Amino acid sequence: MTAAAPTWPAEFAEGYRAAGWWRRETFGGMLRERAGAHPDRIAIVDPTGGPDGGRRTWTYGELDLRADRMGPG
């Protein structure tokens, strides 16, 4: 069973769309768009996730590739 998505008051949603913060896109669509336009830009930083205890980063291209590998195939 899938949980229902949260709803927002109409005035919040309208304001967010007018400001450009909500673009009616899915996360997967956003990731694919960013990866196509900027594959080498850093998308996520984990300050404690590196092999030497330092920061670990993932680019949009890396995330997009990993998402494709995880998807139904």
One Martini backbone bead per residue (centre of mass of N, CA, C, O) as a GRO file, in nm:
protein
   73
    1MET     BB    1   0.097   0.036   0.022
    2THR     BB    2   0.043   0.374  -0.048
    3ALA     BB    3   0.108   0.675   0.046
    4ALA     BB    4  -0.011   0.971   0.074
    5ALA     BB    5   0.020   1.272  -0.029
    6PRO     BB    6   0.070   1.568   0.061
    7THR     BB    7  -0.099   1.861   0.141
    8TRP     BB    8  -0.166   2.199   0.038
    9PRO     BB    9  -0.241   2.497   0.054
   10ALA     BB   10  -0.333   2.680  -0.210
   11GLU     BB   11  -0.169   2.943  -0.141
   12PHE     BB   12   0.102   2.805  -0.128
   13ALA     BB   13   0.117   2.676  -0.407
   14GLU     BB   14   0.083   2.936  -0.569
   15GLY     BB   15   0.333   3.084  -0.455
   16TYR     BB   16   0.546   2.870  -0.534
   17ARG     BB   17   0.492   2.880  -0.838
   18ALA     BB   18   0.535   3.187  -0.881
   19ALA     BB   19   0.843   3.164  -0.766
   20GLY     BB   20   0.961   2.869  -0.882
   21TRP     BB   21   0.968   2.626  -0.664
   22TRP     BB   22   0.732   2.497  -0.829
   23ARG     BB   23   0.745   2.280  -1.140
   24ARG     BB   24   0.604   2.012  -1.195
   25GLU     BB   25   0.823   1.789  -1.096
   26THR     BB   26   1.020   1.534  -1.074
   27PHE     BB   27   1.297   1.407  -0.948
   28GLY     BB   28   1.385   1.248  -1.198
   29GLY     BB   29   1.355   1.484  -1.398
   30MET     BB   30   1.549   1.678  -1.259
   31LEU     BB   31   1.799   1.500  -1.268
   32ARG     BB   32   1.814   1.460  -1.576
   33GLU     BB   33   1.839   1.758  -1.645
   34ARG     BB   34   2.097   1.824  -1.478
   35ALA     BB   35   2.278   1.602  -1.602
   36GLY     BB   36   2.265   1.714  -1.894
   37ALA     BB   37   2.371   2.012  -1.822
   38HIS     BB   38   2.553   1.912  -1.532
   39PRO     BB   39   2.737   1.640  -1.476
   40ASP     BB   40   2.995   1.778  -1.293
   41ARG     BB   41   2.822   1.873  -1.076
   42ILE     BB   42   2.751   1.914  -0.756
   43ALA     BB   43   2.480   1.762  -0.562
   44ILE     BB   44   2.630   1.600  -0.321
   45VAL     BB   45   2.720   1.620   0.035
   46ASP     BB   46   2.936   1.423   0.248
   47PRO     BB   47   3.129   1.506   0.522
   48THR     BB   48   3.169   1.169   0.621
   49GLY     BB   49   3.192   0.964   0.340
   50GLY     BB   50   3.478   0.907   0.299
   51PRO     BB   51   3.743   0.685   0.297
   52ASP     BB   52   3.906   0.904   0.504
   53GLY     BB   53   3.655   1.076   0.646
   54GLY     BB   54   3.581   1.260   0.443
   55ARG     BB   55   3.444   1.398   0.190
   56ARG     BB   56   3.157   1.327  -0.019
   57THR     BB   57   3.078   1.319  -0.369
   58TRP     BB   58   2.811   1.396  -0.610
   59THR     BB   59   2.708   1.400  -0.918
   60TYR     BB   60   2.465   1.421  -1.143
   61GLY     BB   61   2.572   1.193  -1.321
   62GLU     BB   62   2.604   0.978  -1.097
   63LEU     BB   63   2.311   0.976  -1.000
   64ASP     BB   64   2.179   0.901  -1.269
   65LEU     BB   65   2.323   0.631  -1.305
   66ARG     BB   66   2.226   0.501  -1.039
   67ALA     BB   67   1.924   0.526  -1.094
   68ASP     BB   68   1.923   0.345  -1.345
   69ARG     BB   69   2.028   0.086  -1.193
   70MET     BB   70   1.772   0.082  -0.983
   71GLY     BB   71   1.576   0.046  -1.181
   72PRO     BB   72   1.374  -0.090  -1.381
   73GLY     BB   73   1.480  -0.353  -1.625
   0.00000   0.00000   0.00000
